[in-house]
Amino acid sequence: MALFLLCVGAPLSAYADDADDEQKALQEAKSEYFVYRYENRKDPFAPFITETSNAHSEDEIIENGEPLTGMQLFEPGQLTLVGLLNKGSEYFAMVEDSTGKGYTLARGMKIGRRGVIREIGPTKVLIEETAITRAGKKLVTPVDMVLKKEGEK
């Protein structure tokens, strides 16, 4: 009630002057809007962390997402070539993992995430690793597993 009495007691012309001042201030503020120029600048309102903030490069290798089974669980570098066998004109390879467990390899088998055994010869196994980049480029890398003679490291 005290506020009401104070307001009623003030002359009406004082309130009209305050309202006019407010209107003038609003008009001045509207005429002075800030305009951001994007020229060679980043958006200041964009979030710092986004899903694409990892900046995928075009050379990044993409995974196909299929589950790995059998010899795909081992990369060629994890295996040691310990023997080569032939049956007629077809060769087979014997490899060991780090625990000493043995496996037999044949031509056409998948090995590692991206490898396929292309050739098994009398002294080595040729593995071809194929990868696809984010840009769609196909990368082919040959990997040789060479049979070491006894006593070689």
Buried (B, 14 or more C-beta within 10 A) or exposed (E): EEEEEEEEEEEEEEEEEEEEEEEEEEEEEEEEEEEEEEEEEEEEEEEEEEEEEEEEEEEEEEEEEEEEEEBBEBBBEEBBBBEBEEEEEEBBBBBBEEEEEEBEBEBEBBBBBBBBBEEBEEEBBBBBBEBBBEEEEEEEEEBEBEBEEEEEE
